[in-house]
């Protein structure tokens, strides 16, 4: 028997609801919807929470799904809300909106930070702990939200790895090599804290520190930076994908012996000092 959710089998598409009362803000059960996204859509919590927040914004507007989505002209925003609304309609068992995704212009695509800007930002951040966090985000393929919750037991100084090995939705986090310069920052941070967590501060503190150095860079951009710069430095492209949590098939069995050697190409191309 499949898992039951709100009276339906999660292994099959839910039946179409007869009533639309369920998509009013007063009847919105954000917690159940978020859990649905994690279980059925296999989204990580942060992604599911963001989608749930978007749906809340839609329901508060009092507009129909189509009116709400069409009210946004920029492709990225329009597409994001369209996906969110359709996920909620799936959750309710209602037909999806008869709208298509907008094509994004080349200048709307994500452009990773430049090396010079990333170095400047890391150098200019006054708070050493936030500086260390941003430097770590910029030198491994793991998602910043997971790194913010990293524990000291996951930092393997002896072997030079950020030793996180776990599954999050469709992503598989794997041990990532620890950049030599970042290891030095982490060792200094370790001397001044007894906390189990490496970074015992909130995302708001990170945002404030980044605004203070006059940059548009945010933690998610740091992961983009690593991915882009590692490939530019000549690191095996499959290994970069693997470190970022993507599946690369049979090649994964043949990369284990070359991780440090390949990562060194990126490390040599991006030094903090």
C-alpha positions as CSV (number, residue, x, y, z in Angstrom):
1,X,0.0,0.0,0.0
2,X,1.4,3.4,-0.9
3,X,1.9,6.3,1.5
4,X,-1.3,8.1,2.3
5,X,-1.4,11.9,2.2
6,X,-4.6,13.8,2.9
7,X,-6.6,10.7,2.0
8,X,-4.8,9.9,-1.2
9,X,-2.0,7.6,-2.4
10,X,1.3,9.5,-2.9
11,X,2.3,7.0,-5.6
12,X,-0.4,8.3,-7.9
13,X,-1.6,11.7,-9.1
14,X,-4.2,13.0,-6.6
15,X,-7.9,13.2,-7.8
16,X,-9.2,16.6,-9.0
17,X,-11.0,18.5,-6.3
18,X,-14.6,19.6,-6.8
19,X,-14.2,22.8,-4.8
20,X,-11.7,25.7,-5.0
21,X,-12.2,26.8,-1.4
22,X,-9.0,25.0,-0.5
23,X,-6.9,27.7,-2.2
24,X,-7.8,30.6,0.0
25,X,-5.2,31.9,2.5
26,X,-7.5,31.1,5.4
27,X,-7.5,27.4,4.4
28,X,-3.8,27.3,3.6
29,X,-1.9,24.6,5.6
30,X,1.7,25.6,4.8
31,X,3.2,22.9,6.9
32,X,1.4,20.1,5.1
33,X,2.2,21.6,1.7
34,X,5.9,21.9,2.6
35,X,6.0,18.3,3.7
36,X,4.2,17.3,0.5
37,X,6.9,19.1,-1.6
38,X,9.7,17.3,0.3
39,X,8.1,13.9,0.1
40,X,6.4,13.9,-3.4
41,X,8.4,16.5,-5.3
42,X,11.7,15.4,-3.5
43,X,12.7,19.0,-2.8
44,X,15.1,20.0,-0.1
45,X,13.5,21.8,2.9
46,X,14.9,25.2,1.9
47,X,13.5,24.9,-1.6
48,X,10.1,23.5,-0.4
49,X,9.9,26.4,2.2
50,X,10.6,28.9,-0.5
51,X,7.9,27.5,-2.8
52,X,5.4,27.4,0.2
53,X,6.3,31.1,0.9
54,X,5.5,32.0,-2.8
55,X,2.2,30.2,-2.6
56,X,1.4,32.1,0.6
57,X,2.1,35.4,-1.3
58,X,-0.3,34.3,-4.0
59,X,-3.1,33.3,-1.7
60,X,-2.8,36.6,0.3
61,X,-3.2,38.5,-3.0
62,X,-6.8,37.2,-3.5
63,X,-6.1,36.9,-7.2
64,X,-6.6,33.8,-9.4
65,X,-3.5,31.8,-10.1
66,X,-3.4,33.1,-13.7
67,X,-3.9,36.7,-12.7
68,X,-1.2,36.5,-10.0
69,X,1.4,34.9,-12.3
70,X,0.7,37.3,-15.2
71,X,1.2,40.3,-12.9
72,X,4.9,39.7,-13.0
73,X,6.7,40.7,-16.2
74,X,10.3,39.6,-15.4
75,X,10.8,36.0,-16.7
76,X,12.6,34.7,-13.6
77,X,9.9,36.0,-11.2
78,X,7.1,34.9,-13.5
79,X,8.5,31.4,-14.0
80,X,9.2,31.0,-10.3
81,X,5.6,31.8,-9.3
82,X,4.2,29.7,-12.1
83,X,6.1,26.7,-10.8
84,X,5.0,27.4,-7.2
85,X,1.3,27.8,-8.1
86,X,1.3,24.6,-10.2
87,X,2.9,22.7,-7.4
88,X,0.1,23.8,-5.1
89,X,-2.6,22.9,-7.6
90,X,-0.9,19.5,-7.9
91,X,-1.1,19.2,-4.1
92,X,-4.9,20.0,-4.2
93,X,-5.5,17.8,-7.2
94,X,-6.6,20.7,-9.4
95,X,-5.7,21.2,-13.0
96,X,-2.5,23.2,-13.7
97,X,-2.6,26.7,-15.1
98,X,-2.7,26.9,-18.9
99,X,0.4,29.2,-18.9
100,X,3.8,28.5,-20.3
101,X,7.2,29.4,-19.0
102,X,8.8,32.6,-20.3
103,X,12.1,32.4,-22.2
104,X,14.8,34.2,-20.4
105,X,17.1,36.7,-22.1
106,X,20.8,36.0,-22.0
107,X,21.5,38.9,-19.7
108,X,18.9,37.4,-17.2
109,X,21.0,34.2,-16.7
110,X,23.0,33.7,-13.6
111,X,26.5,35.0,-14.0
112,X,28.9,33.8,-11.3
113,X,31.1,36.4,-9.5
114,X,34.5,37.2,-11.0
115,X,37.7,36.0,-9.2
116,X,38.8,39.6,-8.3
117,X,35.4,40.5,-6.8
118,X,35.2,37.3,-4.7
119,X,38.7,37.9,-3.4
120,X,37.9,41.5,-2.5
121,X,34.7,40.5,-0.7
122,X,36.4,37.9,1.4
123,X,39.3,40.2,2.2
124,X,37.0,43.2,3.1
125,X,34.5,41.3,5.5
126,X,35.4,42.4,9.0
127,X,33.8,39.5,11.0
128,X,36.3,36.7,10.7
129,X,33.6,34.0,11.2
130,X,31.5,35.4,8.3
131,X,34.7,35.8,6.2
132,X,35.4,32.1,6.8
133,X,31.9,31.1,5.9
134,X,31.9,32.9,2.6
135,X,35.4,31.6,1.8
136,X,34.2,28.0,2.5
137,X,31.1,28.5,0.3
138,X,33.3,29.7,-2.5
139,X,35.6,26.8,-2.4
140,X,33.4,23.7,-2.1
141,X,30.4,22.4,-4.2
142,X,28.0,22.0,-1.2
143,X,25.0,24.3,-0.8
144,X,25.5,27.3,1.5
145,X,22.5,26.5,3.6
146,X,24.0,23.1,4.6
147,X,27.4,24.7,5.2
148,X,25.8,27.2,7.6
149,X,24.8,24.2,9.8
150,X,28.1,22.4,9.5
151,X,29.6,20.9,12.6
152,X,33.2,20.7,13.6
153,X,33.0,17.0,13.5
154,X,32.5,17.3,9.8
155,X,35.7,19.3,9.2
156,X,38.5,16.8,8.7
157,X,41.6,18.9,9.1
158,X,43.9,15.9,9.1
159,X,42.9,14.6,5.6
160,X,41.8,17.9,4.2
161,X,38.0,17.4,3.6
162,X,34.7,18.9,4.4
163,X,33.3,15.5,5.4
164,X,29.6,15.8,4.7
165,X,28.1,12.7,3.0
166,X,24.3,12.6,2.9
167,X,21.3,12.8,0.6
168,X,19.1,15.8,0.4
169,X,16.2,15.2,-2.1
170,X,17.8,14.6,-5.5
171,X,21.2,16.0,-4.4
172,X,23.8,13.8,-2.8
173,X,26.3,15.7,-0.7
174,X,29.8,14.2,-0.8
175,X,33.0,14.9,1.0
176,X,34.6,17.9,-0.7
177,X,38.4,18.8,-0.5
178,X,39.1,21.6,2.0
179,X,41.0,24.5,0.5
180,X,44.3,25.1,2.2
181,X,43.7,28.9,2.8
182,X,40.2,28.2,4.1
183,X,41.6,25.5,6.4
184,X,43.8,28.2,8.0
185,X,40.7,30.5,8.6
186,X,38.8,27.6,10.1
187,X,41.6,26.7,12.5
188,X,41.7,30.3,13.7
189,X,37.9,30.2,14.2
190,X,38.1,26.9,16.1
191,X,40.3,28.6,18.7
192,X,37.6,31.1,19.7
193,X,34.5,28.8,19.9
194,X,33.3,25.9,22.0
195,X,30.1,25.5,19.9
196,X,29.4,22.2,18.1
197,X,28.5,24.2,15.0
198,X,31.2,25.8,13.0
199,X,29.1,28.9,12.2
200,X,26.8,29.8,15.2
201,X,25.1,32.8,13.6
202,X,22.1,33.5,11.4
203,X,21.8,34.1,7.6
204,X,20.8,37.7,8.5
205,X,24.3,38.3,9.9
206,X,25.8,37.1,6.7
207,X,23.6,39.4,4.6
208,X,24.5,42.4,6.8
209,X,28.2,41.6,6.4
210,X,27.9,41.4,2.7
211,X,26.0,44.6,2.4
212,X,28.6,46.3,4.5
213,X,31.3,45.6,1.9
214,X,29.1,46.9,-1.0
215,X,28.6,43.7,-3.0
216,X,25.7,41.9,-4.7
217,X,27.3,38.5,-3.9
218,X,25.2,36.2,-1.8
219,X,26.1,32.7,-0.5
220,X,24.3,31.0,-3.3
221,X,26.5,32.9,-5.8
222,X,29.5,31.5,-4.0
223,X,28.5,27.9,-5.0
224,X,28.0,29.1,-8.6
225,X,31.5,30.7,-8.4
226,X,33.1,27.4,-7.3
227,X,31.4,25.5,-10.0
228,X,32.4,27.9,-12.7
229,X,36.0,28.6,-11.6
230,X,36.8,25.0,-10.9
231,X,35.9,24.1,-14.5
232,X,37.8,27.1,-15.9
233,X,40.9,26.0,-13.9
234,X,40.8,22.7,-15.7
235,X,39.3,20.5,-13.0
236,X,37.7,17.4,-14.4
237,X,34.2,18.6,-15.3
238,X,32.6,15.4,-14.1
239,X,34.3,15.7,-10.8
240,X,33.0,19.2,-10.3
241,X,29.5,18.0,-11.0
242,X,30.1,15.1,-8.6
243,X,31.3,17.4,-5.8
244,X,28.2,19.6,-6.4
245,X,26.0,16.7,-5.7
246,X,25.0,15.6,-9.2
247,X,25.0,12.1,-10.6
248,X,27.7,11.3,-13.2
249,X,27.0,7.6,-13.7
250,X,29.8,5.0,-13.9
251,X,32.6,7.6,-14.0
252,X,32.1,8.2,-10.3
253,X,34.0,4.8,-9.7
254,X,37.1,6.1,-11.5
255,X,37.4,9.5,-9.9
256,X,38.2,8.6,-6.3
257,X,41.9,8.5,-6.8
258,X,42.1,11.9,-8.5
259,X,40.0,14.1,-6.3
260,X,42.9,15.9,-4.5
261,X,44.9,16.1,-7.7
262,X,42.0,17.6,-9.7
263,X,40.9,19.9,-6.9
264,X,44.5,21.3,-6.7
265,X,43.9,22.9,-10.1
266,X,41.2,25.0,-8.7
267,X,43.1,25.7,-5.5
268,X,46.1,26.9,-7.3
269,X,44.0,29.2,-9.5
270,X,42.1,30.7,-6.6
271,X,44.3,31.6,-3.6
272,X,43.1,34.0,-0.8
273,X,46.5,35.2,0.1
